[in-house]
Amino acid sequence: MGKPNHHLQPRERPDRHPRLTVPSLTATAPTQQQFLAQQSCPNPNWTPTIPGGITLSSFTYTVSLTGFSGPYLTITGNDP
């Protein structure tokens, strides 16, 4: 007879495979009036304008954890 064949079954180890739950976030872009109200110039003859309006062209979302030197997760996107 050969040696007994013992198979080890994997166990769920929450202490080794923790889950990080990040709540969803939403952001609203400022209106054109709000954006223009934040602009300034030392030239009193200057008038701020935005030809074509405001359009989101990219975003970056990062998750940072206390005690670590950089972001744990970074998600970026670009407008095609």
VENZI-V554486 format. One record per residue. N is the residue number from 0. D_CENTER is the distance of its C-alpha to the mean C-alpha in Angstrom with 2 decimals. Layout:
n = (N;N)
d_center = (D_CENTER;D_CENTER)
//
This chain:
n = (0;1;2;3;4;5;6;7;8;9;10;11;12;13;14;15;16;17;18;19;20;21;22;23;24;25;26;27;28;29;30;31;32;33;34;35;36;37;38;39;40;41;42;43;44;45;46;47;48;49;50;51;52;53;54;55;56;57;58;59;60;61;62;63;64;65;66;67;68;69;70;71;72;73;74;75;76;77;78;79)
d_center = (59.91;56.56;54.04;52.03;48.66;46.01;42.61;39.74;37.37;33.66;32.59;29.32;28.26;25.48;25.87;25.06;22.42;20.36;17.57;14.36;13.59;10.32;11.26;9.97;9.06;10.65;11.40;14.67;15.59;18.67;21.98;23.94;26.28;23.64;22.17;25.73;26.80;24.40;26.00;29.05;31.62;34.77;36.81;38.20;38.96;35.33;33.74;30.01;29.42;26.67;28.49;26.95;24.47;20.71;18.51;14.78;14.83;11.33;7.67;4.99;1.24;3.71;6.30;9.67;13.02;16.18;18.67;16.64;16.63;13.26;9.73;10.42;7.61;5.73;5.16;6.97;9.54;12.83;15.50;18.45)
//
